[in-house]
Amino acid sequence: MRASLAVVLVTAQMVGVLAASGARGQTIDPDKAKDWLERTYGIKTERVAEATPDELVILRTVEPRPPSDFHVIAHFETFTPPDPLTPPSSDREYLINCPSRRFHVDRIESFSEHGARGAQSTSYGPNVWGLAVPASPDEGVISAVCGPSAAAIALQAARQAAAAIPDPAPLPAPAPKAAVQARPRPPAPPAAQERKPPPTIPPAAKPAPKPAPETGSTRVQLFAGDKTSAQHLVDGLPARLAAVKGPGKPEIVAGALYGRPIYRVQITGFASPADAARFCSAARAAGQDCFVPPQMGR
């Protein structure tokens, strides 16, 4: 009874603070979800993978392991009714390869109460790599780290194309039948009619010129690591990707991760995530690691 009441109270708090009431699948503002989790349980978040009234999946740490692997610790909060086989709170340690989108879960720490509180148990996953089930929490974690899959991009493009097709116009209603009336007699011809000049038709207005397309803001990432390796990769890219053309030149973006400097090789200017994904497919075919990172602020 106490566990059930705790779940009800936590779910009600999420609904009240984040305005998350609604059907399953409704999303919650990621920034509000991060703020709620840190303020309620003191769990700091680097990135939100999924935020719904039923489940909150966040990435606590994302550690790149060049050239294309990532070591990730994800935190799960489940707000559905209590299930003995599904603990309400857990941490999962992932190893993810972005080019192949294969992964394996190395360790799972489950907690008997929300917010990593209460009794704790640890289990270890099999040391095998596999593909995530579509629309599963594992796929959400991989997409948050590596970007959307090609299948997800194609599905989104199909939905947008379907939404752009206008609904067929309704057929006009038939005109009501007029009552049969006696045909009137034609009027007597006038003595003379003045001929009026034909009406002047104004020239058609020229269509306004179409605005120039805006430069895209989607980017791809080819490398993340030390500065020397990043510069070496940039120097060799023209020869390696001679047949693969991107919208811009590769650039080195300096940053920091957990207090240590990190240098990312990126190419910006893609019009959409779908264009960026097509570029990455061609780059990987030429032997170059490439993935579309989550686009911040989009």
C-alpha positions as CSV (number, residue, x, y, z in Angstrom):
1,M,0.0,0.0,0.0
2,R,2.9,2.4,0.9
3,A,4.6,1.7,-2.5
4,S,1.4,2.3,-4.4
5,L,0.8,5.6,-2.6
6,A,4.4,6.6,-3.4
7,V,3.9,6.0,-7.1
8,V,0.6,8.0,-7.1
9,L,2.3,10.9,-5.3
10,V,5.3,11.0,-7.7
11,T,3.0,10.7,-10.7
12,A,0.8,13.5,-9.4
13,Q,3.8,15.7,-8.8
14,M,5.0,15.2,-12.4
15,V,1.6,16.0,-13.7
16,G,1.3,19.1,-11.6
17,V,4.7,20.5,-12.1
18,L,5.2,19.6,-15.8
19,A,1.5,19.8,-17.0
20,A,1.9,16.2,-18.2
21,S,-1.7,14.9,-18.0
22,G,-3.0,13.2,-21.1
23,A,-2.8,10.0,-23.1
24,R,0.1,7.7,-23.2
25,G,2.8,8.9,-25.6
26,Q,2.3,12.6,-24.8
27,T,5.7,14.3,-24.5
28,I,6.9,16.7,-21.7
29,D,9.2,19.7,-22.0
30,P,12.7,18.2,-21.6
31,D,14.0,21.2,-19.8
32,K,11.2,21.0,-17.2
33,A,11.8,17.3,-16.8
34,K,15.5,17.9,-16.1
35,D,14.7,20.6,-13.6
36,W,12.1,18.4,-11.9
37,L,14.5,15.4,-11.6
38,E,17.4,17.5,-10.2
39,R,15.2,19.5,-7.8
40,T,13.3,16.4,-6.6
41,Y,16.0,13.8,-6.4
42,G,19.3,15.7,-6.9
43,I,20.0,13.8,-10.2
44,K,21.9,15.9,-12.7
45,T,21.1,15.3,-16.3
46,E,23.2,15.8,-19.4
47,R,20.5,15.0,-22.0
48,V,16.9,13.8,-22.0
49,A,16.1,10.7,-24.2
50,E,12.4,10.4,-23.4
51,A,10.0,12.4,-21.3
52,T,6.3,11.2,-21.0
53,P,3.8,10.9,-18.2
54,D,4.6,7.2,-18.1
55,E,8.4,7.2,-18.2
56,L,11.4,9.6,-18.0
57,V,14.7,8.4,-19.5
58,I,17.7,10.7,-19.1
59,L,21.4,10.4,-19.8
60,R,23.5,11.1,-16.7
61,T,26.9,10.7,-18.5
62,V,28.0,10.4,-22.1
63,E,31.7,9.5,-22.5
64,P,33.0,9.3,-26.1
65,R,35.4,6.5,-26.9
66,P,37.0,7.3,-30.3
67,P,36.5,6.8,-33.0
68,S,32.8,5.9,-32.8
69,D,31.9,4.2,-29.5
70,F,30.2,5.8,-26.5
71,H,30.0,4.8,-22.8
72,V,26.7,6.0,-21.5
73,I,24.9,5.8,-18.1
74,A,21.1,6.3,-18.4
75,H,18.6,6.8,-15.6
76,F,15.1,5.4,-15.9
77,E,12.0,6.7,-13.9
78,T,8.8,4.7,-14.5
79,F,5.5,6.2,-13.4
80,T,3.1,3.4,-14.4
81,P,1.4,1.3,-11.7
82,P,3.8,-0.9,-9.7
83,D,5.1,-4.0,-11.4
84,P,7.3,-6.5,-9.6
85,L,9.3,-7.2,-12.7
86,T,9.9,-3.4,-13.5
87,P,11.5,-1.4,-10.7
88,P,10.4,2.2,-10.6
89,S,13.9,3.5,-10.8
90,S,17.2,2.2,-12.3
91,D,20.5,3.1,-13.8
92,R,21.8,1.3,-16.9
93,E,25.3,1.3,-18.2
94,Y,25.5,1.1,-22.1
95,L,28.2,0.6,-24.6
96,I,27.0,2.0,-28.0
97,N,28.6,2.0,-31.5
98,C,27.0,4.8,-33.5
99,P,27.8,3.8,-37.1
100,S,26.3,0.3,-36.7
101,R,23.8,1.4,-33.9
102,R,24.6,-1.8,-32.0
103,F,24.9,-1.8,-28.3
104,H,25.0,-3.9,-25.2
105,V,24.0,-3.2,-21.5
106,D,26.9,-3.9,-19.3
107,R,25.3,-3.3,-15.9
108,I,21.9,-2.5,-14.4
109,E,21.3,-1.1,-10.9
110,S,17.7,-1.3,-9.9
111,F,16.1,0.6,-6.9
112,S,13.0,-0.3,-5.0
113,E,11.8,3.4,-4.8
114,H,11.9,6.4,-7.1
115,G,14.9,8.6,-7.4
116,A,17.6,5.9,-6.8
117,R,16.4,5.5,-3.2
118,G,15.5,2.4,-1.2
119,A,16.9,-1.1,-1.6
120,Q,19.4,-1.6,-4.5
121,S,20.2,-4.7,-6.6
122,T,22.8,-5.0,-9.4
123,S,22.6,-7.3,-12.4
124,Y,24.9,-7.7,-15.5
125,G,23.8,-8.0,-19.1
126,P,25.3,-10.6,-21.5
127,N,28.5,-9.5,-23.3
128,V,26.9,-9.5,-26.7
129,W,26.1,-6.7,-29.1
130,G,22.8,-6.4,-30.8
131,L,20.3,-4.0,-32.4
132,A,17.6,-2.2,-30.3
133,V,13.9,-3.1,-30.7
134,P,12.2,-0.2,-32.6
135,A,10.4,2.3,-30.3
136,S,12.0,0.7,-27.2
137,P,13.7,2.6,-24.3
138,D,17.0,1.3,-25.6
139,E,16.3,2.8,-29.1
140,G,15.5,6.1,-27.4
141,V,18.9,6.1,-25.6
142,I,20.8,5.3,-28.8
143,S,18.9,8.0,-30.7
144,A,19.7,10.6,-28.0
145,V,23.4,9.7,-28.4
146,C,23.8,9.0,-32.1
147,G,20.9,10.8,-33.6
148,P,17.7,9.4,-35.3
149,S,18.1,6.2,-37.3
150,A,17.6,6.1,-41.1
151,A,14.3,4.3,-40.6
152,A,13.0,7.0,-38.2
153,I,14.1,9.7,-40.6
154,A,12.3,8.0,-43.5
155,L,9.2,7.5,-41.5
156,Q,9.1,11.2,-40.4
157,A,9.6,12.3,-44.0
158,A,6.7,10.1,-45.1
159,R,4.5,11.5,-42.4
160,Q,5.4,15.1,-43.4
161,A,4.7,14.3,-47.1
162,A,1.3,12.8,-46.2
163,A,0.4,15.8,-44.1
164,A,1.3,18.1,-47.0
165,I,-1.3,16.5,-49.3
166,P,-4.5,18.6,-49.1
167,D,-7.8,17.0,-48.5
168,P,-10.0,16.7,-51.7
169,A,-12.5,19.5,-52.2
170,P,-16.1,18.5,-51.5
171,L,-18.3,18.1,-54.5
172,P,-20.7,21.0,-55.0
173,A,-24.3,20.4,-54.0
174,P,-26.7,20.0,-56.9
175,A,-28.7,23.0,-57.7
176,P,-32.4,22.8,-56.8
177,K,-34.8,22.2,-59.7
178,A,-36.6,25.3,-60.6
179,A,-40.4,25.2,-60.9
180,V,-41.7,24.9,-64.5
181,Q,-42.9,28.3,-65.6
182,A,-44.5,29.6,-68.7
183,R,-41.9,30.9,-71.2
184,P,-42.1,34.7,-71.4
185,R,-42.5,36.4,-74.7
186,P,-39.3,37.9,-76.1
187,P,-39.2,41.7,-75.9
188,A,-39.6,43.8,-79.0
189,P,-36.2,44.6,-80.6
190,P,-34.9,48.1,-79.8
191,A,-34.7,50.6,-82.5
192,A,-30.9,50.9,-82.2
193,Q,-28.3,49.8,-79.7
194,E,-25.1,51.6,-79.0
195,R,-22.0,49.4,-79.4
196,K,-19.9,49.6,-76.2
197,P,-16.1,49.1,-76.4
198,P,-14.9,45.8,-74.9
199,P,-13.8,46.1,-71.3
200,T,-10.1,46.7,-70.7
201,I,-8.4,43.7,-69.1
202,P,-5.5,44.9,-66.9
203,P,-2.2,43.1,-67.5
204,A,-1.5,40.2,-65.2
205,A,0.8,41.0,-62.2
206,K,4.2,39.4,-62.3
207,P,4.7,36.8,-59.6
208,A,6.9,37.9,-56.7
209,P,10.3,36.4,-56.8
210,K,10.8,33.4,-54.5
211,P,13.1,34.1,-51.5
212,A,16.5,32.5,-51.6
213,P,16.6,29.3,-49.5
214,E,18.1,29.6,-46.1
215,T,21.3,27.9,-45.2
216,G,20.7,24.7,-43.3
217,S,21.8,24.4,-39.6
218,T,22.0,20.6,-39.3
219,R,25.5,19.3,-38.7
220,V,27.3,15.9,-38.8
221,Q,30.1,14.7,-36.6
222,L,33.1,12.8,-37.9
223,F,35.4,12.5,-34.9
224,A,35.7,13.4,-31.2
225,G,39.0,13.2,-29.3
226,D,42.3,14.9,-28.9
227,K,43.4,18.0,-30.9
228,T,46.3,16.3,-32.8
229,S,44.1,13.4,-34.1
230,A,41.3,15.9,-35.0
231,Q,43.7,18.0,-37.1
232,H,45.2,14.9,-38.8
233,L,41.6,13.8,-39.7
234,V,40.8,17.2,-41.2
235,D,44.0,17.2,-43.3
236,G,43.2,13.8,-44.8
237,L,39.5,14.3,-45.4
238,P,39.8,15.8,-49.0
239,A,41.5,12.6,-50.2
240,R,39.3,10.2,-48.2
241,L,36.0,11.8,-49.1
242,A,36.9,12.9,-52.7
243,A,33.6,11.5,-54.0
244,V,31.4,12.7,-51.1
245,K,30.4,16.3,-51.2
246,G,29.1,18.2,-48.2
247,P,27.6,21.7,-47.9
248,G,30.7,23.1,-46.1
249,K,34.3,22.4,-45.0
250,P,35.1,20.3,-41.9
251,E,35.9,22.4,-38.9
252,I,37.3,21.6,-35.5
253,V,35.0,22.6,-32.6
254,A,36.8,22.8,-29.2
255,G,34.8,21.9,-26.0
256,A,35.1,20.2,-22.7
257,L,33.7,17.0,-21.3
258,Y,33.9,16.3,-17.5
259,G,36.6,18.9,-17.1
260,R,38.8,17.6,-20.0
261,P,39.2,19.2,-23.4
262,I,37.7,17.5,-26.4
263,Y,37.9,18.4,-30.1
264,R,35.1,17.5,-32.5
265,V,35.4,17.4,-36.3
266,Q,32.0,18.6,-37.7
267,I,30.5,19.7,-41.0
268,T,27.6,22.2,-40.8
269,G,25.1,23.6,-43.3
270,F,22.9,20.6,-44.0
271,A,19.3,21.6,-44.8
272,S,17.7,18.8,-42.7
273,P,18.6,15.7,-40.6
274,A,17.6,13.6,-43.7
275,D,20.2,15.3,-45.8
276,A,22.8,14.9,-43.0
277,A,21.9,11.2,-42.7
278,R,22.4,10.6,-46.5
279,F,25.8,12.3,-46.3
280,C,26.8,10.1,-43.3
281,S,25.7,7.0,-45.2
282,A,28.0,7.9,-48.2
283,A,30.9,8.9,-45.8
284,R,30.7,5.5,-44.0
285,A,30.7,3.7,-47.3
286,A,34.0,5.5,-48.0
287,G,35.4,4.3,-44.7
288,Q,34.8,7.4,-42.6
289,D,32.9,7.3,-39.2
290,C,30.0,9.8,-39.3
291,F,26.8,10.3,-37.3
292,V,24.2,13.0,-36.9
293,P,24.3,14.3,-33.3
294,P,21.2,15.7,-31.6
295,Q,20.5,19.2,-32.9
296,M,20.3,21.5,-29.9
297,G,17.7,24.3,-30.0
298,R,15.7,22.8,-32.9
